Amino acid sequence: MGRKAKITKEMVLEAAYELLDEAGISAVAIKNIATKLGCSTQPVSWLFGSMTELKKDLWMYAGEKLWSDLPDRMAGKDAVDAFFASGVKYISIACDHPNVFRFLNVDDPITTIGESVLGDQSIFMEQMNRQAVEALAKEYKIPKKKIGEAVQNAVIYTHGLSVMMIWDNYRLPKETACRMIFDMGMKLLLDIGIDVSDRKWGKK
């Protein structure tokens, strides 16, 4: 009889991610994960100790899985195009993986995970937003405070529209939503003195 495959944390997290993506966080349970892996519940429980720890690791795993390609998407782009690429990525996750987006960006982590994963950090303090401020300020010689306000407004708009996209009754075509992000971003940058008048939607 063949030796049973060893169940690893990576295997458990991938199975949990698939359940999350398919049916939402309520489907992420030890029994369901074990069934998906074709094993007993014992190795799943032993690896994480509690659902709180499993969900906390899942939060980090899901974020890395969905965002890991962003540096490649931004590589070689100027500050404006890189800024837009991050916004399109954000709303694309909401469109393509609504259950995962909700878990990462909408649900209260204290309720779903049992603790705050990012501590006191605000969505406006995320690394990609800080990088956008730095890059735009450097390229266009505009004060960081002024750039920061525009980036914050862009984040608010993008997040709000993305939340709408996870619900069937409010969902727009993905292409429409991405263009709305582009149009608003261009307006916000024009308002602070960055000339983006030559940038057109879909222009290579």
Secondary structure as a PSIPRED ss2 file (coil, helix, strand):
# PSIPRED VFORMAT (PSIPRED V4.0)

   1 M C   1.000  0.000  0.000
   2 G C   1.000  0.000  0.000
   3 R C   1.000  0.000  0.000
   4 K C   1.000  0.000  0.000
   5 A C   1.000  0.000  0.000
   6 K C   1.000  0.000  0.000
   7 I C   1.000  0.000  0.000
   8 T C   1.000  0.000  0.000
   9 K H   0.000  1.000  0.000
  10 E H   0.000  1.000  0.000
  11 M H   0.000  1.000  0.000
  12 V H   0.000  1.000  0.000
  13 L H   0.000  1.000  0.000
  14 E H   0.000  1.000  0.000
  15 A H   0.000  1.000  0.000
  16 A H   0.000  1.000  0.000
  17 Y H   0.000  1.000  0.000
  18 E H   0.000  1.000  0.000
  19 L H   0.000  1.000  0.000
  20 L H   0.000  1.000  0.000
  21 D H   0.000  1.000  0.000
  22 E H   0.000  1.000  0.000
  23 A H   0.000  1.000  0.000
  24 G C   1.000  0.000  0.000
  25 I H   0.000  1.000  0.000
  26 S H   0.000  1.000  0.000
  27 A H   0.000  1.000  0.000
  28 V C   1.000  0.000  0.000
  29 A C   1.000  0.000  0.000
  30 I H   0.000  1.000  0.000
  31 K H   0.000  1.000  0.000
  32 N H   0.000  1.000  0.000
  33 I H   0.000  1.000  0.000
  34 A H   0.000  1.000  0.000
  35 T H   0.000  1.000  0.000
  36 K H   0.000  1.000  0.000
  37 L H   0.000  1.000  0.000
  38 G C   1.000  0.000  0.000
  39 C C   1.000  0.000  0.000
  40 S C   1.000  0.000  0.000
  41 T H   0.000  1.000  0.000
  42 Q H   0.000  1.000  0.000
  43 P H   0.000  1.000  0.000
  44 V H   0.000  1.000  0.000
  45 S H   0.000  1.000  0.000
  46 W H   0.000  1.000  0.000
  47 L H   0.000  1.000  0.000
  48 F H   0.000  1.000  0.000
  49 G C   1.000  0.000  0.000
  50 S C   1.000  0.000  0.000
  51 M H   0.000  1.000  0.000
  52 T H   0.000  1.000  0.000
  53 E H   0.000  1.000  0.000
  54 L H   0.000  1.000  0.000
  55 K H   0.000  1.000  0.000
  56 K H   0.000  1.000  0.000
  57 D H   0.000  1.000  0.000
  58 L H   0.000  1.000  0.000
  59 W H   0.000  1.000  0.000
  60 M H   0.000  1.000  0.000
  61 Y H   0.000  1.000  0.000
  62 A H   0.000  1.000  0.000
  63 G H   0.000  1.000  0.000
  64 E H   0.000  1.000  0.000
  65 K H   0.000  1.000  0.000
  66 L H   0.000  1.000  0.000
  67 W H   0.000  1.000  0.000
  68 S C   1.000  0.000  0.000
  69 D C   1.000  0.000  0.000
  70 L H   0.000  1.000  0.000
  71 P H   0.000  1.000  0.000
  72 D H   0.000  1.000  0.000
  73 R H   0.000  1.000  0.000
  74 M H   0.000  1.000  0.000
  75 A C   1.000  0.000  0.000
  76 G C   1.000  0.000  0.000
  77 K C   1.000  0.000  0.000
  78 D C   1.000  0.000  0.000
  79 A H   0.000  1.000  0.000
  80 V H   0.000  1.000  0.000
  81 D H   0.000  1.000  0.000
  82 A H   0.000  1.000  0.000
  83 F H   0.000  1.000  0.000
  84 F H   0.000  1.000  0.000
  85 A H   0.000  1.000  0.000
  86 S H   0.000  1.000  0.000
  87 G H   0.000  1.000  0.000
  88 V H   0.000  1.000  0.000
  89 K H   0.000  1.000  0.000
  90 Y H   0.000  1.000  0.000
  91 I H   0.000  1.000  0.000
  92 S H   0.000  1.000  0.000
  93 I H   0.000  1.000  0.000
  94 A H   0.000  1.000  0.000
  95 C H   0.000  1.000  0.000
  96 D H   0.000  1.000  0.000
  97 H C   1.000  0.000  0.000
  98 P H   0.000  1.000  0.000
  99 N H   0.000  1.000  0.000
 100 V H   0.000  1.000  0.000
 101 F H   0.000  1.000  0.000
 102 R H   0.000  1.000  0.000
 103 F H   0.000  1.000  0.000
 104 L H   0.000  1.000  0.000
 105 N H   0.000  1.000  0.000
 106 V C   1.000  0.000  0.000
 107 D C   1.000  0.000  0.000
 108 D C   1.000  0.000  0.000
 109 P H   0.000  1.000  0.000
 110 I H   0.000  1.000  0.000
 111 T H   0.000  1.000  0.000
 112 T H   0.000  1.000  0.000
 113 I C   1.000  0.000  0.000
 114 G C   1.000  0.000  0.000
 115 E C   1.000  0.000  0.000
 116 S C   1.000  0.000  0.000
 117 V C   1.000  0.000  0.000
 118 L C   1.000  0.000  0.000
 119 G C   1.000  0.000  0.000
 120 D C   1.000  0.000  0.000
 121 Q C   1.000  0.000  0.000
 122 S C   1.000  0.000  0.000
 123 I H   0.000  1.000  0.000
 124 F H   0.000  1.000  0.000
 125 M H   0.000  1.000  0.000
 126 E C   1.000  0.000  0.000
 127 Q H   0.000  1.000  0.000
 128 M H   0.000  1.000  0.000
 129 N H   0.000  1.000  0.000
 130 R H   0.000  1.000  0.000
 131 Q H   0.000  1.000  0.000
 132 A H   0.000  1.000  0.000
 133 V H   0.000  1.000  0.000
 134 E H   0.000  1.000  0.000
 135 A H   0.000  1.000  0.000
 136 L H   0.000  1.000  0.000
 137 A H   0.000  1.000  0.000
 138 K H   0.000  1.000  0.000
 139 E H   0.000  1.000  0.000
 140 Y H   0.000  1.000  0.000
 141 K C   1.000  0.000  0.000
 142 I C   1.000  0.000  0.000
 143 P C   1.000  0.000  0.000
 144 K H   0.000  1.000  0.000
 145 K H   0.000  1.000  0.000
 146 K H   0.000  1.000  0.000
 147 I H   0.000  1.000  0.000
 148 G H   0.000  1.000  0.000
 149 E H   0.000  1.000  0.000
 150 A H   0.000  1.000  0.000
 151 V H   0.000  1.000  0.000
 152 Q H   0.000  1.000  0.000
 153 N H   0.000  1.000  0.000
 154 A H   0.000  1.000  0.000
 155 V H   0.000  1.000  0.000
 156 I H   0.000  1.000  0.000
 157 Y H   0.000  1.000  0.000
 158 T H   0.000  1.000  0.000
 159 H H   0.000  1.000  0.000
 160 G H   0.000  1.000  0.000
 161 L H   0.000  1.000  0.000
 162 S H   0.000  1.000  0.000
 163 V H   0.000  1.000  0.000
 164 M H   0.000  1.000  0.000
 165 M H   0.000  1.000  0.000
 166 I C   1.000  0.000  0.000
 167 W C   1.000  0.000  0.000
 168 D C   1.000  0.000  0.000
 169 N C   1.000  0.000  0.000
 170 Y C   1.000  0.000  0.000
 171 R C   1.000  0.000  0.000
 172 L C   1.000  0.000  0.000
 173 P C   1.000  0.000  0.000
 174 K H   0.000  1.000  0.000
 175 E H   0.000  1.000  0.000
 176 T H   0.000  1.000  0.000
 177 A H   0.000  1.000  0.000
 178 C H   0.000  1.000  0.000
 179 R H   0.000  1.000  0.000
 180 M H   0.000  1.000  0.000
 181 I H   0.000  1.000  0.000
 182 F H   0.000  1.000  0.000
 183 D H   0.000  1.000  0.000
 184 M H   0.000  1.000  0.000
 185 G H   0.000  1.000  0.000
 186 M H   0.000  1.000  0.000
 187 K H   0.000  1.000  0.000
 188 L H   0.000  1.000  0.000
 189 L H   0.000  1.000  0.000
 190 L H   0.000  1.000  0.000
 191 D H   0.000  1.000  0.000
 192 I C   1.000  0.000  0.000
 193 G C   1.000  0.000  0.000
 194 I C   1.000  0.000  0.000
 195 D C   1.000  0.000  0.000
 196 V C   1.000  0.000  0.000
 197 S C   1.000  0.000  0.000
 198 D C   1.000  0.000  0.000
 199 R C   1.000  0.000  0.000
 200 K C   1.000  0.000  0.000
 201 W C   1.000  0.000  0.000
 202 G C   1.000  0.000  0.000
 203 K C   1.000  0.000  0.000
 204 K C   1.000  0.000  0.000
